[in-house]
Amino acid sequence: MVNDRQLEVLINDVYEYHGFDFGGYSRASLKRRVDRLIQLDGFPDFAVFLSKVRSDAAYFKHMVEEITVNVTEMFRDPHFYKILREEILPILATKPFIRFWHAGCATGEEVYSMAILLKEANLLHKSLLYATDINPLVLDTAKKGIFQLRMIKSYSENYMAMGGKNDFSQYYTANYGLAKFSEDLSEKMVFSLHNLVSDGSFNEFDIILCRNVLIYFDKDLQERALQLFDDSLSKLGYLALGTKETIKFSSMQDRYEQIHKEKIWKKIK
């Protein structure tokens, strides 16, 4: 098990050798993921692992990919998507063009979920979905739009629970245990690397979705990310967070109103 002192040494060395700042990440979450990686890759002790991280750029890239990967699924929390479909999209539909930002998109399941919602609302043609992550490996998966067929049953159940209008199978082609989603969904997506810790705003969005990412950050880094979202959100735009995340107690809470009891906020100032 990595101890607190060793974790701080790792954080400092990663910043010194590679310029990558893990300083704002939750220590408990980071420790769990480092422990898992050391065990998974068969290092005899922390010192050998640290030496590899310092000296091997390819291994450092692998470490970042393993530590930053987030679990996701299509139409996760169906009630959240139901609110989007019934209450948020009809308002956004009045705009001539709609920009979405999925921050920390992981392997892209939620981006494809949104594209399906937009297609069924006849809004996909005038929408653009930006999807970003710090991890290039998961972005490659997201760009391909290919997911394990064994997961499709639960995705389909989530889709039906949020009020999906069609047969879910019309959105993908199944082959050799894989499901490839339609290119008319992915052609409205732009995937790119973006670090919420160090990168700035790159557009003005009508809705930003960053669900179950901030839970891995400490309070200071959460505040920094929320400020970035505020800078990137248009007036009367929407911010959607995960079930355990909030903007309450942040410096921007007075500029937003919460939609129902969902983790969706509308920018009113």
Secondary structure, DSSP 8 states (H G I E B T S, - for coil): ---HHHHHHHHHHHHHHH----TTB-HHHHHHHHHHHHHHTT-SSHHHHHHHHHH-HHHHHHHHHHHH-----TT-SHHHHHHIIIIIHHHHTTSSSEEEEEET-TTSHHHHHHHHHHHHTT-GGGEEEEEEES-HHHHHHHHHTEEEGGGHHHHHHHHHHTT--S-GGGGEEEETTEEEE-HHHHTTEEEEE--TTT----S-EEEEEE-SSGGGB-HHHHHHHHHHHHHHEEEEEEEEE-TT---TTSTTGGGEEE-TTSSEEEE--
